[in-house]
Amino acid sequence: MAIGQLTGLEMSEKSRRFQRPKLCWRIQEYHRGIKQFVGIERAQVDSSKGQRNHIRFLVLGAFLALERYRFRTGLRRFEAEIGLTRSAVHAYLENPCTS
């Protein structure tokens, strides 16, 4: 084999190495998003099991809702969060819950 020619396996390894940073960046974006825009640090739970359950169900659901809204509207995360917060406050002021 001439120098510079790669086998299919070598090419596959090379392409995986180039895709890994993209995946890592997406994971970092996810973690930054849940920290900044969902309020994961403000969760007030006593046990570690309670923390895990809170993170799994509420925070992930809120983050996915924010991302879905963001993709539908084409807004950046900060703009999407403000838009959702404003509409939620407006809806609450129109019909406040007393419970």
C-alpha positions as CSV (number, residue, x, y, z in Angstrom):
1,M,0.0,0.0,0.0
2,A,1.3,3.4,-0.9
3,I,1.9,6.1,1.7
4,G,-1.2,8.2,2.1
5,Q,-3.7,5.5,1.3
6,L,-5.9,4.5,4.2
7,T,-7.9,1.3,4.6
8,G,-11.6,1.4,5.4
9,L,-10.9,0.7,9.0
10,E,-8.3,3.5,9.3
11,M,-10.6,5.9,7.6
12,S,-13.4,5.0,10.0
13,E,-11.1,5.6,13.0
14,K,-10.0,9.0,11.5
15,S,-13.6,10.1,10.9
16,R,-14.6,9.0,14.5
17,R,-11.8,11.2,15.9
18,F,-13.1,14.2,14.0
19,Q,-16.7,13.6,15.2
20,R,-15.8,13.2,18.8
21,P,-15.2,17.0,19.5
22,K,-18.5,17.8,17.9
23,L,-20.3,15.4,20.3
24,C,-18.3,16.8,23.3
25,W,-19.3,20.3,22.3
26,R,-23.0,19.3,22.1
27,I,-22.8,17.8,25.6
28,Q,-21.1,20.9,26.9
29,E,-23.9,23.0,25.4
30,Y,-26.5,20.9,27.0
31,H,-24.9,21.2,30.5
32,R,-24.4,24.9,30.1
33,G,-28.0,25.3,29.0
34,I,-29.5,23.4,32.0
35,K,-27.3,25.4,34.4
36,Q,-28.0,28.8,32.9
37,F,-31.6,28.6,31.8
38,V,-33.3,25.9,33.8
39,G,-32.0,26.7,37.3
40,I,-30.6,23.3,38.3
41,E,-28.6,24.9,41.2
42,R,-31.7,26.2,42.9
43,A,-33.3,22.8,43.4
44,Q,-34.0,22.4,47.1
45,V,-34.0,18.7,47.9
46,D,-32.5,16.9,50.9
47,S,-31.5,13.5,49.6
48,S,-29.3,12.5,46.7
49,K,-32.1,10.3,45.3
50,G,-34.4,13.4,45.4
51,Q,-31.9,15.4,43.5
52,R,-31.5,12.7,40.9
53,N,-35.3,12.5,40.4
54,H,-35.6,16.3,40.2
55,I,-32.9,16.5,37.6
56,R,-34.2,13.6,35.6
57,F,-37.8,14.6,35.3
58,L,-38.3,18.3,35.9
59,V,-35.1,19.9,34.7
60,L,-34.7,17.7,31.7
61,G,-38.4,18.3,30.7
62,A,-38.0,22.0,31.1
63,F,-34.8,22.0,29.1
64,L,-36.4,20.0,26.3
65,A,-39.4,22.4,26.3
66,L,-37.0,25.3,26.0
67,E,-35.1,23.7,23.2
68,R,-38.3,22.8,21.3
69,Y,-39.5,26.4,21.6
70,R,-36.1,27.7,20.5
71,F,-36.0,25.5,17.4
72,R,-39.6,26.4,16.5
73,T,-39.0,30.1,16.8
74,G,-35.4,30.3,15.7
75,L,-34.4,32.3,18.8
76,R,-31.3,32.0,20.8
77,R,-31.5,30.4,24.3
78,F,-31.6,33.6,26.2
79,E,-34.3,35.1,24.0
80,A,-36.3,31.9,24.1
81,E,-36.2,31.9,27.9
82,I,-37.3,35.5,28.2
83,G,-40.1,34.8,25.7
84,L,-41.4,31.8,27.6
85,T,-41.1,33.6,31.0
86,R,-43.0,36.6,29.7
87,S,-45.8,34.5,28.3
88,A,-46.0,32.4,31.5
89,V,-46.2,35.6,33.7
90,H,-48.8,37.1,31.4
91,A,-50.9,34.0,31.5
92,Y,-50.6,33.9,35.3
93,L,-51.6,37.5,35.7
94,E,-54.7,37.0,33.5
95,N,-55.8,34.0,35.6
96,P,-53.8,33.7,38.9
97,C,-53.9,30.3,40.7
98,T,-54.8,30.5,44.3
99,S,-53.8,27.0,45.3
